[in-house]
Amino acid sequence: MFSSANASVPITTAVLQDTAAKIGVQIPEDKEEAFTEMLASARAAMEEVMAMDDFYPLPDLTKFPRTDIIDRVPSEQNPYNAWAAKATVQNVDTDEAAAGILAGQRVVLKDNVCLAGVPCYFGTDVFSDYIPTTDATVATRILEAGGIITGKATCESFCAFGVSNTSALGPVGNPYDKTRSAGGSSSGCGVLVALGEADLAIGGDQGGSIRIPSSHVGIVGLKPTFGLVPYTGIISSETHIDHTGPMSPDVHSNARLLRAIAGVDGIDERQGAGTPAPAQVPDYPALLAAAQAAHALLEIGLPSSATGAEPGATRRLRIGVLREAWSAPFLEPNVVRCVDAAVQRFRELGADVVDVSVPGHTGSPLLARVQRFAQSNNLLGRTNGTRQLYLTDFTEALLPWTQEKFDKARRQFSRVVRPAHKLVRQLFPVSSNLLINGLYMDEHFPQLYGKTHNLFRKLRMDYDRAFKQVDILIMPTTPWVAQVMLPRSASLVEHYSKYVGFTSNTQPFNNTGHPALTIPCGMVAPPEGPETLRLPVGMQLVGRFFEELTLYKAALAWSDAYDWKTL
């Protein structure tokens, strides 16, 4: 399970029986010879395939060369520890690049996104020598659209936590207060965009990892509809909740980046029915600009063939205040007041705002906690039957698990470049805890993973029923503003107990797949003070599948009318 060291051991009856014993059975003695022979033949086939060259999409290194690679960014260039590595990758055909939708835009990638020739740390020291040989589809599309990839942004350890103090590269500080979390796991992405060191970022989101940091640092972050953006060439946490999407300083630039990266790529089977081809992806920025010019951002077109309405007829946007998302006991009152005031401003702008209820929303965190244990399968290199690009070179870098590697997952090391160049040993066992919990679930509750999928399908249907009444669901993105980070010497229980409920409004939509956008809607003081410290608050808008444009229109209408930094 943890090691391939026995792969060279000859197949004997003892090996056969040891293998069978893993599921509690024994091969009958009179069948041993035949089963041993078949197992030996099976292993020969495995070894023959292992000896073959793998097949990855090859990046065009002539057209998009990698230059200026810095894999240990000096602290004076990295005061918030947001950079994992720096590089410059852009189209050498300057005329072609200048014609692209992202021309001249500096884009940073979360450090689980493959960029050939640039180190990938994945927030951990369990391995230290993984340099991808392929580019993620999103990276290729950014370059083809004229963007300039300027490096990789620090992410949390194995992308497994929403607080920015777990990376082996060291804690990522919030631009408003370095002692506070920048959110995670796309922590570095949010900080670099907020600081203006990057124009745009590609984040990853399995439970809120785009939206949480965006909310904490005051930027715009979108978790697209499941499958709208290909996940090809990005290290997976769990196939059925993997999302990647844009992080940006404003709504317009977010829409531009989504336009560049969305659409099927013919590789990623996450991209199911309804996912458009790249040429059929809506021109979000142009449609936004047209609606803005026509003062129609909060209008919804009526399908004349179905309703008998005149062509071009519209109605007002209907916003549903999701009751369950506002009732949790761990919500900070100042956050509730801030987002509630922002919702009322939608009324002032002319939207219809009503209360809606989806009771299953409150039970989602429990289901998600159990389903998340399946992340152990990726940590063990197990496949899941989904057609996609498997990063087998990453699996080879990660495996086999050894006591030394497990201890590194349990006791992360800081690789922040300091004048003394010293390694600081610190405790953070989230990843190893996931591994152990997942192993236990596989052995004792093997049916649970499938059951959580069934129950999340029911929850998706519940949300879809709500979307028959309204166009958008609205709620606080996170239950509180950025908190002071615990020292990593704190226990696992202390870390988890401090953040109970943190993803209660973000995680459900990873499991159901609905698009979810967070925008900053105001600033408040942390409950413990000081009153002079003002921290961003995020408001989350959730929509129907593939209706990102509706979310963008509503977000732009609000952002055009109000300056969140003064609220």
TAPE-V497849 format. One line per field, one symbol per residue. ss: DSSP state (h for helix, s for strand, l for the rest). psi: psi as a letter, one per 30 degrees, with the letter a starting at -180 (. if undefined). burial: b if it has 16 or more other C-alpha atoms within 10 Angstrom, else e. Layout:
BEGIN
ss->???
psi->???
burial->???
END
This chain:
BEGIN
ss->llllhhhhllllhhhhhhhhhlllllllhhhhhhhhhhhhhhhhhhhhhhlllllllllllllllsssssllllhhhlllllsssssssllllhhhhhlllllllsssssllslllllslllllllllllslllllhhhhhhhhlllsssssslllhhhlllllllllllllssllssssslllllhhhhhhhhhllllsssssslllllhhhhhhhllsssslllllsllllsllllhhhlssssssllhhhhhhhhhhhsssllllllllllllshhhlllhhhhhhhhhhlllllsssllhhhhllllllssslssssshhhhllllllhhhhhhhhhhhhhhhhhllsssssllhhhhhhhhhhhhhhllhhhhhllllllllllllhhhhhhhllllhhhhhhhhllsslllllllllssllllhhhhhhhhhhhhhhhlllhhhhhhhhhhhhhhhhhhhlllllssssslllllllslllllllhhhhhhhlllllllllhhhhhlllsssssssssllllllllllsssssssssllllhhhhhhhhhhhhhhllhhhl
psi->efkgfgffkkjleeeeeeeeffgglkkkeffeeeeeeeeeeeeeeeeeeeflkljlkkljfeeilklhkjfjkkefghfghfkellljklkfjeeeefflfgkfkjkkkkhgkkjkfkkjfgglgelggjjlglkleeeeeeefggljkgakkklljghglgkhgfkfflkkkkffjfflkgllfheeeeeeeefgfkelljlljfggfeeeeeefghakkkjlkkfekkgkgkkkekefgkkkakklfleeeeeeeeeefllkggejffiakfkllefgkkieeeeeeeeeeghgfgkkkkjefffglkkfkllkkkkkjjefffgkfgkkeeeeeeeeeeeefeeefglkklklkjefeffeeeeeeeefffffeefggklgfkkljkifeeeeeellkleeeeeefeilkkgkjlefhkkjklkjgeeeeeeeeeeeeeefhffeeeeeeeefeeeeeeeeeeffelfkkklkelfllklkkkkfflleeeeeefgkfegffeeefefffkkkkkkkglklklffalffkkkkkkkkkkalkgheeeeeeeeeeeeefkjfff.
burial->eeeeeeeeeebbbeebbeeeeeeeeebeeeebeebbeebbeebeeeeeeeeeeeeeeebeeeebebeebbbbbeeeebebbbbbbbbbbbbeeeeebeebbbbbbbbbbbbbbbbbbbbbbbbbbbbeebbbbbbbbbbbbbbbbbbbbbbbbbbbbbbbbbbbbbbbbbbbbbbbbebbbbbbbbbbbbbbbbeebbbbbbbbbbbbbbbbbbbbbbbbbbbbbbbbbbbbbbbbbbbbbbbbbbbbbbbbbbbbbbbbbbbbbebbbbbeeebbebeebbebbebbeebbeeebbbbbebeeeeeeeeeeebeebbbbbbbbbbeeeebeebbbebbbebbeebeeeebbbeebebebbeebbebbebbbbbbbbbbbbeeeeeebbbbeebbeebbbeeeebeebbbbbbbbbbeeeeeeeebbbbbbbbbbebbbebbeeeeebbeebbebbeebbebbbebbeebbbbbbbbbbbbbbbbbebeeeeeebeeebebbbbbbbbbbbbbbbbbbbbbbbbbbeeeeeeebbbbbbbbbbbbbbbbbbbbbbbbbbeeeebeee
END
